[in-house]
Amino acid sequence: MTIEENIFKRYLPDFKKLKDYGFIKNNDAFKLEKLFKDNMFKAIITINSKGSVKAIVYDLENNDEFLPLRVENNQGKFVGEVRAAYENLLENIRDNCFSKKYYIFPQSNRIADLIIQKYANAPEFLWKTTPGIGVFRNPETKKWYLLILDIDRNKIQKNKTGLVEIALIKLSRENVEKRLKQEHICPGWHMNKKHWIAVILDESLSDNEIMELIEESHSFTIKKS
């Protein structure tokens, strides 16, 4: 994950605020050139209409791209100072021009919005050490019916890598067996695999299909009369 992806991964841009901040619109993207680190470096930052942030950082003394910034294991003092100054610049843009969203990927956020509309409860982020895990639970019984979290795909699909978000959903044993035959549904990660499945939120299943599964999971949390 790049520096930009890490800082902006759960944020959406407010394009009016970007213009007020100094970004200039060019076709379907917004662009800003900004000096930092005592004017020794220049960042050219581009944000497209989908909110993706890309940037190039130049060392003005040599007028070349400052590639050491992108080397994660480069822990030299000067490189660390430049990286910290650059991250401060990005965080300032984020805090002034972006709004927080629940998750990284579009389908995850749509599912969260649909649950809020249907059940009137938002995800709870209970653990500081794992800020990407959102728990949905019935406010009356406090029982969980859904978790959405980000993991590396290889944790649930062998020989595949890359960051994905998954929905952990509780189903009947019969339905678990049935659903596991679908390509993009896996056994529940870190959950009781007899009752929980993991759905990869990469648009492979429609929002409606996922909401049908969540409806069954939610039914297990309702207080019995």
C-alpha positions as a Python dict, from the first residue, in 0.01 Angstrom:
ca = {
    (1, 'M'): (0, 0, 0),
    (2, 'T'): (137, 342, -95),
    (3, 'I'): (171, 633, 146),
    (4, 'E'): (-126, 800, -22),
    (5, 'E'): (-345, 488, -13),
    (6, 'N'): (-274, 439, 355),
    (7, 'I'): (-359, 797, 455),
    (8, 'F'): (-673, 832, 241),
    (9, 'K'): (-801, 472, 250),
    (10, 'R'): (-1120, 546, 448),
    (11, 'Y'): (-1191, 898, 325),
    (12, 'L'): (-1389, 1060, 45),
    (13, 'P'): (-1300, 1398, -111),
    (14, 'D'): (-1519, 1706, -95),
    (15, 'F'): (-1440, 1860, -433),
    (16, 'K'): (-1553, 2209, -333),
    (17, 'K'): (-1315, 2199, -38),
    (18, 'L'): (-1037, 2081, -268),
    (19, 'K'): (-1086, 2393, -483),
    (20, 'D'): (-1092, 2615, -174),
    (21, 'Y'): (-768, 2451, -57),
    (22, 'G'): (-596, 2538, -384),
    (23, 'F'): (-648, 2235, -608),
    (24, 'I'): (-705, 2316, -974),
    (25, 'K'): (-951, 2111, -1176),
    (26, 'N'): (-813, 1956, -1493),
    (27, 'N'): (-1063, 1744, -1688),
    (28, 'D'): (-1198, 1494, -1433),
    (29, 'A'): (-919, 1537, -1177),
    (30, 'F'): (-795, 1794, -926),
    (31, 'K'): (-427, 1883, -910),
    (32, 'L'): (-211, 2064, -654),
    (33, 'E'): (159, 2151, -652),
    (34, 'K'): (288, 2210, -301),
    (35, 'L'): (633, 2285, -156),
    (36, 'F'): (732, 2131, 176),
    (37, 'K'): (1034, 2050, 396),
    (38, 'D'): (1176, 2405, 388),
    (39, 'N'): (1087, 2434, 18),
    (40, 'M'): (1341, 2164, -65),
    (41, 'F'): (1075, 1930, -202),
    (42, 'K'): (767, 1963, -421),
    (43, 'A'): (467, 1731, -423),
    (44, 'I'): (239, 1715, -726),
    (45, 'I'): (-83, 1561, -598),
    (46, 'T'): (-367, 1445, -822),
    (47, 'I'): (-713, 1333, -704),
    (48, 'N'): (-948, 1182, -959),
    (49, 'S'): (-1328, 1184, -964),
    (50, 'K'): (-1340, 852, -774),
    (51, 'G'): (-1130, 992, -491),
    (52, 'S'): (-809, 806, -578),
    (53, 'V'): (-500, 1002, -469),
    (54, 'K'): (-174, 981, -664),
    (55, 'A'): (138, 1192, -616),
    (56, 'I'): (496, 1246, -728),
    (57, 'V'): (750, 1405, -493),
    (58, 'Y'): (1047, 1591, -643),
    (59, 'D'): (1381, 1677, -487),
    (60, 'L'): (1421, 2035, -612),
    (61, 'E'): (1797, 2038, -566),
    (62, 'N'): (1831, 1772, -836),
    (63, 'N'): (1491, 1828, -999),
    (64, 'D'): (1432, 1451, -992),
    (65, 'E'): (1167, 1234, -832),
    (66, 'F'): (1271, 1153, -474),
    (67, 'L'): (1250, 774, -501),
    (68, 'P'): (1386, 691, -150),
    (69, 'L'): (1053, 814, -17),
    (70, 'R'): (890, 502, -165),
    (71, 'V'): (1138, 252, -20),
    (72, 'E'): (971, 118, 295),
    (73, 'N'): (1286, -28, 448),
    (74, 'N'): (1483, 295, 398),
    (75, 'Q'): (1504, 418, 757),
    (76, 'G'): (1771, 685, 709),
    (77, 'K'): (1725, 994, 923),
    (78, 'F'): (1691, 1241, 637),
    (79, 'V'): (1456, 1018, 437),
    (80, 'G'): (1248, 971, 754),
    (81, 'E'): (1223, 1349, 800),
    (82, 'V'): (1113, 1397, 439),
    (83, 'R'): (857, 1117, 468),
    (84, 'A'): (719, 1263, 792),
    (85, 'A'): (688, 1610, 637),
    (86, 'Y'): (516, 1465, 330),
    (87, 'E'): (274, 1262, 544),
    (88, 'N'): (192, 1577, 745),
    (89, 'L'): (109, 1755, 418),
    (90, 'L'): (-121, 1473, 307),
    (91, 'E'): (-288, 1454, 647),
    (92, 'N'): (-355, 1827, 635),
    (93, 'I'): (-524, 1786, 297),
    (94, 'R'): (-723, 1490, 428),
    (95, 'D'): (-839, 1673, 740),
    (96, 'N'): (-942, 1985, 548),
    (97, 'C'): (-1085, 1838, 226),
    (98, 'F'): (-1206, 1485, 296),
    (99, 'S'): (-1483, 1324, 496),
    (100, 'K'): (-1456, 993, 684),
    (101, 'K'): (-1616, 684, 540),
    (102, 'Y'): (-1663, 351, 710),
    (103, 'Y'): (-1466, 126, 476),
    (104, 'I'): (-1212, 121, 196),
    (105, 'F'): (-1409, -26, -95),
    (106, 'P'): (-1736, 101, -250),
    (107, 'Q'): (-1943, -214, -199),
    (108, 'S'): (-1852, -229, 170),
    (109, 'N'): (-1976, 128, 219),
    (110, 'R'): (-2295, 62, 21),
    (111, 'I'): (-2373, -244, 235),
    (112, 'A'): (-2314, -39, 551),
    (113, 'D'): (-2552, 230, 424),
    (114, 'L'): (-2818, -29, 336),
    (115, 'I'): (-2796, -180, 686),
    (116, 'I'): (-2827, 163, 846),
    (117, 'Q'): (-3139, 228, 637),
    (118, 'K'): (-3295, -112, 713),
    (119, 'Y'): (-3196, -179, 1075),
    (120, 'A'): (-3101, 170, 1195),
    (121, 'N'): (-2769, 64, 1343),
    (122, 'A'): (-2423, 164, 1222),
    (123, 'P'): (-2100, -35, 1247),
    (124, 'E'): (-1910, -17, 1574),
    (125, 'F'): (-1531, -4, 1561),
    (126, 'L'): (-1444, -162, 1893),
    (127, 'W'): (-1070, -220, 1876),
    (128, 'K'): (-806, 52, 1841),
    (129, 'T'): (-544, -197, 1723),
    (130, 'T'): (-771, -313, 1436),
    (131, 'P'): (-956, 2, 1326),
    (132, 'G'): (-1084, -157, 1005),
    (133, 'I'): (-1314, -408, 1178),
    (134, 'G'): (-1672, -285, 1199),
    (135, 'V'): (-1922, -487, 1403),
    (136, 'F'): (-2296, -474, 1339),
    (137, 'R'): (-2507, -594, 1630),
    (138, 'N'): (-2870, -582, 1727),
    (139, 'P'): (-2899, -294, 1979),
    (140, 'E'): (-3168, -480, 2177),
    (141, 'T'): (-2990, -812, 2225),
    (142, 'K'): (-2629, -697, 2161),
    (143, 'K'): (-2582, -1004, 1941),
    (144, 'W'): (-2355, -975, 1636),
    (145, 'Y'): (-2493, -1050, 1293),
    (146, 'L'): (-2225, -904, 1066),
    (147, 'L'): (-1862, -797, 1063),
    (148, 'I'): (-1693, -614, 778),
    (149, 'L'): (-1314, -602, 779),
    (150, 'D'): (-1011, -579, 552),
    (151, 'I'): (-764, -866, 514),
    (152, 'D'): (-517, -1002, 261),
    (153, 'R'): (-706, -1224, 20),
    (154, 'N'): (-462, -1512, 72),
    (155, 'K'): (-602, -1563, 422),
    (156, 'I'): (-923, -1700, 274),
    (157, 'Q'): (-822, -1791, -84),
    (158, 'K'): (-497, -1974, -140),
    (159, 'N'): (-264, -1851, -415),
    (160, 'K'): (-439, -1513, -429),
    (161, 'T'): (-312, -1190, -278),
    (162, 'G'): (-420, -829, -242),
    (163, 'L'): (-620, -628, 5),
    (164, 'V'): (-992, -709, 14),
    (165, 'E'): (-1280, -644, 250),
    (166, 'I'): (-1504, -929, 358),
    (167, 'A'): (-1841, -961, 526),
    (168, 'L'): (-1865, -1227, 795),
    (169, 'I'): (-2227, -1346, 805),
    (170, 'K'): (-2399, -1606, 1024),
    (171, 'L'): (-2625, -1861, 851),
    (172, 'S'): (-2794, -2192, 926),
    (173, 'R'): (-2571, -2498, 883),
    (174, 'E'): (-2767, -2601, 574),
    (175, 'N'): (-2727, -2261, 414),
    (176, 'V'): (-2356, -2249, 498),
    (177, 'E'): (-2301, -2575, 309),
    (178, 'K'): (-2502, -2446, 15),
    (179, 'R'): (-2332, -2108, -4),
    (180, 'L'): (-1978, -2243, 22),
    (181, 'K'): (-2024, -2389, -325),
    (182, 'Q'): (-2021, -2033, -464),
    (183, 'E'): (-1683, -1907, -585),
    (184, 'H'): (-1666, -1584, -389),
    (185, 'I'): (-1792, -1722, -59),
    (186, 'C'): (-1548, -1881, 185),
    (187, 'P'): (-1560, -2030, 537),
    (188, 'G'): (-1594, -1768, 809),
    (189, 'W'): (-1250, -1630, 889),
    (190, 'H'): (-1173, -1649, 1264),
    (191, 'M'): (-1535, -1750, 1330),
    (192, 'N'): (-1718, -2081, 1382),
    (193, 'K'): (-1702, -2217, 1030),
    (194, 'K'): (-2013, -2431, 1082),
    (195, 'H'): (-2224, -2119, 1113),
    (196, 'W'): (-2033, -1829, 955),
    (197, 'I'): (-1930, -1751, 598),
    (198, 'A'): (-1701, -1487, 450),
    (199, 'V'): (-1830, -1295, 149),
    (200, 'I'): (-1569, -1106, -52),
    (201, 'L'): (-1697, -753, -112),
    (202, 'D'): (-1551, -704, -459),
    (203, 'E'): (-1876, -670, -657),
    (204, 'S'): (-1881, -1044, -738),
    (205, 'L'): (-2215, -1074, -558),
    (206, 'S'): (-2482, -806, -591),
    (207, 'D'): (-2579, -586, -298),
    (208, 'N'): (-2923, -751, -298),
    (209, 'E'): (-2773, -1101, -271),
    (210, 'I'): (-2556, -996, 21),
    (211, 'M'): (-2845, -821, 197),
    (212, 'E'): (-3051, -1142, 172),
    (213, 'L'): (-2776, -1326, 357),
    (214, 'I'): (-2752, -1049, 616),
    (215, 'E'): (-3129, -1066, 671),
    (216, 'E'): (-3097, -1432, 776),
    (217, 'S'): (-2805, -1348, 1002),
    (218, 'H'): (-2998, -1064, 1162),
    (219, 'S'): (-3294, -1295, 1229),
    (220, 'F'): (-3079, -1496, 1473),
    (221, 'T'): (-3031, -1186, 1690),
    (222, 'I'): (-3400, -1104, 1742),
    (223, 'K'): (-3529, -1150, 2095),
    (224, 'K'): (-3759, -1450, 2117),
    (225, 'S'): (-4103, -1372, 2262),
}
